[in-house]
Amino acid sequence: MRSIERYLLAWVLGALAFGAVLVVAVSYIVTSDEMNDVFDSGLKSVAEAVASYQHAGQGPDGDAAPQPPRPINSPDDTEIVTLTWTLAGQRIYASDPRVKLPFTATEGLSRLRVDGNEWIVYSAVRANGVAQAAQRVSDRQEIAGESAATVFPSLLVLAVIVGGLLVFGLRRGLQPLGRAARDVAARSADSLEPIPISNVPNEITPLVVSINDLINRLAVAFSAQRRFLADAAHELRTSVTALRLQLQLLERSGDEASRKEALLELTSGIDRWQHLIEQLLQVARSQPDGEVPRKEPVDLGELVRSVVGSSSIKAEQRGIDLGATGPTGTLVQGDSNQLTILLNNLVENALRYTPAGGVVDVEAGVHEGRPVLRVIDSGPGIPQAERERVFDRFYRGEAAQTLARDSGGSGLGLAIALSIAERHDARVSLHTPRSGRGLEVRVAFAQPPR
């Protein structure tokens, strides 16, 4: 795992080292340029002075100026060599005869290469001769290099000091992040309190705020999960108690008729128990972390006819007119199995709460440019005040508990339908039918029809 501290330090210290080298290089270039100007001006002054005072190699009496003794050692790297010439190009005087500079009768600066060394020469041309002052280019480069080398140790020490301060400051700056990490690590699995942000630096405040938001969502999810487990345990315990009582009635039955009635009740209780377990499984599978829904074309018209066909026997037994309408070809992308569960729950709820002689219509179509499913019944409907709560798991209003045909309702049907719809980017809403009686459950998909 990459360390942010080491990553930042590597870049910062690398930048400091590069900056030090860059400053030295710039110092060398600037110093060399400034020294060239100074030395060029100096060469000009020397050449003009020689031309003025040496009279192109002639003494005050017109005699040739005495030649200095020839040096027996190597040329001095810092020396400025001076020469005087006649206008015809005959050398009269040389401060260092070993330097074989050629004659130049052009006024000004020039660069010449002599015996492998590059020289800068200034020639002063007068009426009675030519005076030259010359200096090696390497001498100037050496002086500029020495100046840059003098700056480098100071910059190196400065880089080390600044680097140390950066290390110290960076570690102190990351301490709040370490404290926040230790705070989270020290918490138990049941502790979902938000992380305090009062002492958190501005740079990591968005991260801590996002973590707190995640903690809040987890707290809500865990709370809902605990409520669901408590409600499920209550429902299962109630069903088990009912089965135990029915079994006791069966055991105590004294005649065949009582035995058959008790056996019928026991069978009905087992069916309700099985239905409850199936719905609990459907709830688990419809959760966001459950099975990933498949994406395949689903014909809503075919889906409606399939669900109505499988529920027709139950509707006939209860004396309810169950019908299906909707053209084929209204396609949505989704999981056909989960959409079948969604519609089955809606139809089953409608059949359960619609009285005998009532009507349940299941429709597929397009509304406001969106594919929709509708389940419309002629039952008692749901009061406006309860329409938000009926999507809660295990919630059953007083009217629903009174009017249900049997105790098989668990209050999970609409919750399952809502969860599956949300996984398909669909919205479930409750409406009053045009007749003014009953309930219309509408599932509107966000995707356009295909």
N, C-alpha and C positions, 0 to 999 in steps of 0.2 A: 504494500500500500504506500503510495507516494505521500511524503510529508510536505504539507504546505509551507511550514517554517523553513525546511531545508531548500525547498524549491525557490522561495522568495530570497533566501540568503544567497543561494548560488547566483541568481540573476543580479541581485544588488551588488554583491562583491565582484562579480564578473564585470558589471558596468563600471564600478569604481576602478578596477584594474585597467579596463579599456580606456576609461577617461584619463587615467594617469599617463598611459602610453600616448594617448592623443595629445595631451597637453605638452608632453615632452617633444613630440614631433612638431607641433605647432610652434613651440618655443624655439626649436632648432631652425625652422624655416624663417620665422620672423627675425630671430637674431641674425641669421645669415644674411637676410635681405638688408637689414639695417646696417650690419657691419660692412656689407659690400658698398653701400652708399658712402659710409664714413671712409672706408679705405680708398674708394675711387676718388673721393675728394682729397684725401691725403696724397695719393699718387700724383694728382694734378698739381697740388701745391708744391710737392717735392720737385717735380719736373720743371715747373715754372721757376722755382727758386734756383735750381741748377742752371737753367737757361739764363737767368738774370745775373747770377753772381759768379758763375764759372765761365760765362761768355763762351759757351760751347767748347769748353776745355782749355781756354786761354787764361793765363794768369794776368795780374794787374799790369805787368810790363809787356804784355804781348807774347811772352814766352809760353811754351807749353807747360801746363800744370804738371807738377811731378806725379808720377804714377805711384799709387800706394803699394806696399809690399804684397806679393801674392800670398794669399792664405794657404797654409799647408794642411789644414784640416778640411772637413766637408763643409759645404755651405750652411750658413745658419738659416733654419726654417723660418725665422721671424724677420729676417732682414729684407730691406727694400733695396734692390739693386738699381744703381743709377749709371747711365752711360751718356757720353756726349759724342756727337758726330759732326763731321763737316757736311755741307750741303751735297757734296759729291758722294757721301756714303762712307768716308773713311773714319774708323773709330779713333777717337782721340783719348777718351777716358772711360774706364769701367771700374766701378767699385769692387766688383768680383769678376775678374777676367775669365773664370771658369764657366760663367753663364754666357753661352753663345747666342745672345739674342740677335735677330736680324735687324738690319736697318729699316726704319719706316719713316717716310717723309710726310705722313698724313697726320694732321693735328687731331688729337683726341685719343679715346680709349680703344683698345683692340685686344683680342685674345690670340695668343700664339702658343704653339706646342714646340718645346725645345727639349731634346734628349729625354722624351717620355714624360716631361712635366708640362702642365698647362700653366701659362703665365698670363697675368693681366698687365698690360703695358699702356702707359700714358705718354704720348709724344708731344713735346712742345717745340714747335717749329719757329725759328727766328731767322732774321736776315743773315746772321753770321754762323748759323749751324742749327743742329737739332739736339735737344736734351730729352732723355727718356728715364722714366721711373717705372720699375717693374716689381711685381710681387707674385709669388706662387698662389694658385687657387687653393691648393691643398692646405696652405697656411690658414686661409680664411675658414675653410671647412673645419679644420682642427679647433680653431678658437670657438666657432659656433657650437661644435660638438661638446667642448669642455663646458660652455655655458649651459647647454641643455642637460649635461650630466650633473651639473651642480644643482639644477632644479629637481632632478628625478628623486634623490633620496628624501627631500622634503615632501614631495608628493606621495612617495611610498609610505612615509610615516603618517601623513595626513589620511591616506586611504585606510591604513590599519586602524587609526583612531576612529575614523568615521564608521568603518565596518564594525568595530567593537561596540560603538554606541548604537548602531542599527541592530546588532544582535540583542543587546540588552533591551532596547525599546520594543523590538518585535516580540521578544519573549514576554515582556510585561504586557504588551498589547493583546497577546493571545491568552493571557491568564483568565479573563472572563469566559472565553470559550471553553477552557478546560474546566472551570468551575461549573458551567452549565452542563458539561458532559458528565462530570462527577455527580451532579445533582440528579440527572436522569438515571445514571447507573445505580445510584444508591436507593432508588425507589423500588417498591415492591410491585408485583404485577397488577395489584388491585389499586395502586395509587395513580390516578389520572388527573392530578392537579396540574394546572398550567405552569410553565417555567417562568419565574419572575424575569422581567425585562428591564427593570429599573437600572441595573448596572451593566447592561449588555451594550457593547459598542454599536454605533449606528450601522457599521458595515455588515454585521451579522444579525441585526434586529429583524430584517425580513425573514431570515431562515428560522429564527426562534419563533416569530409570529406564525409562520407556516406550520412549525412543529406543534405549537399550541392549538392551532386550528385542527390539525390532525388528531391531537389528543381529545379535543372537544367532540369531534365526530366519533372517535372510538368510544368515548364515554356514553354518547347517545346510543350508539350501536349496542354496546354491552348492556345498557339499561333496557333497551328494547328486547335484547336476547334474554335477559333475566326475566322480564315480564312474560315473554313468550313461553319460556320453560315452566314458569309458575302456572300460567294458564293451561299449558298442555298437561302438566302434571295433575291439575285440578280436573280437567276434562277426562283424563284417563282414569283417575281414581273414581270419578263419578260413574263412568261406564263399567268399571270393574265391580263397583258396589252393586250396580243394577244387575249385572250378570250373576253375581253371587246370590242376590235375592231371588232372581228368576230360577236359578238352579235349586235353591232351597224349596221354592214353590213346587218345582218339578218333583223333588224327592218326597214332598209331603202329599202329593196328589193321591186321593183315595180311589178315584174311579178313572175310567178311560177318557171320559170327556174332559175332566180337569187336567189329566196328564197331557192330552193333545193341546189344550189351551196354553198350559205352561210351557210345553215344548215349542209352540208357535212363538210365544213371547221370548223364549230363550234364543230361538233362531233369529228373530228380529233384532234382539240385542247384540248378537254376534255380528249381524250385518252392519249395524250402526258402528260397532267397534272397528270392523274392517274398513268402513268408510272413513272413520276418523283417522285411522293409521295412514290410509292412502292420502288423505288431505295433508297430514303432517309431512309426509314424504314430498308431496307436491310443493309445500311451503319451502322445504329445505332445498329442493331443486330449482326453485324460482328465485332464490336469493342471488345477489350480484356475484358472490363467490361460489355459486353452485356450478352446475354443468353449463358449459359455453353453448349458447343457442346456435344451431346451424343456420346458415344463410342459403335459402333455396326459394325459388318462386312458389308461392302458395296462392291458389285460386280461392278467394273468399266465398264465391258462389258455391263451389264444390265443398268447401269446408262447412258451410251452413247446412247443405243437404245431408252431408255425412253425419253431423251431430244430431240433427233433427231425426234422421232415420234411426239412429241408435237409441234415441229417447222416446220414440213414438209409442212403444209398448207401455212404458211407465206413464206417459200422458194418457193413453187410452184407459189404463187401469184407474186413473184418478179422474176420468171424465173431463179432460181438458182438451180443447181443440188446439193442437200444436201444428203450426204451418211454417213453411220456409219459402222465401222469395229472394230473388236476386239473380242477375244474369251471370253467366260464366265469363271468364276473361278479366275479372278485376283482380290483378295480381299484386302481391306485396312480397318483399324479401323477408323471410323469417324461418322459424323452426315450426314445421307443420305439427309435430307432436305437442309442443307447448301451446301453440295457438288452439289446438283441439282441446287441451285441458282448460284453457281460458274460457272458451265458448261453452264447454260442458258444464263448468261451474255456474256460469250465468244462466244457462237453460235450467239447470237443476234447481237453482234458487227460485227462478220464476215458477217452475212447476210446484215447488214446495209451498209457496205462499199464495198461489192462485187457487181460489175455491173451485169446487166441481162446477162444470158448466161454463167455466171461464175460457179465455183465449190467450195463447202465447204465440206471438209472431216473431220469427227470427229472420232478419234481413241482412243482405250484403249489398253495398252500393257505393256511390261516390257522393260526398257532401262537401260543398265549397272547395272542390278540386282535390279532396283527400279521400282515400278509401276508408270506409267505415263499416262496422258491424253494429247491428241494433238488435236488442232483445226487448220486446214490448209485451207486457202482461196486463191483465185486467184485474189484478189483485188489489189489496188495500194501499199499495204504495208505501213510500217512506216519508215521514214528516220532514219538512225542510230543516228543522233543527238537528236532525239525526244524520243527515246526508254526508256530513264530513266524518262522523265517527264510525259509520258502518264499514269503512275500509280498514278499521283497526281489527287486529286478530282477536277472535273469540268474542267480539262485541255483538250482542243481539239486543235490539230494543224490546221494550215491553210488548209492543204489538206483535213483533215477530215471534216472540216466545209463546204468545197466546194463540196466534193464528196458524202456527206451523202444524202441518198434518201429523207429524210425529216428532219425537225428540232427537231425530237423527241430525238436525242442524247443529253445526259446531261454531258458526260465526267465522269460518275461514274462507268461504267461497269468494267473496268480493276481495278479500286481502290477497288471495292467490291470483285472481284475475288482474288486480292492479300491479302486482309484482311482475307478472309475465308481460303485461302491456308496457311497463317501463323499460324492460329489457329489449323491447321491439320499437322503442321510440314512439310509443302510442300513448294516448291519453284516455282515461276512463272517466266518464261523467254521467251524472244521474239527471234525468229530466222527467217532466210530467207529460204524458202523451196528449195528443190533440183532443182526445175524448174527455180529458179532464180527470180521468180515473186510472189508477194503476201506476206503473213505473216503466220508464224507458231507460235502459242502460246502453250507453253509446261508447263504442271503442273507436277512436279516430286515429289513424296512422299518420305520422308526420311525412312519410315518403309519398310522392305522387304515385297515382295508379300506373300500372304498366299494361 
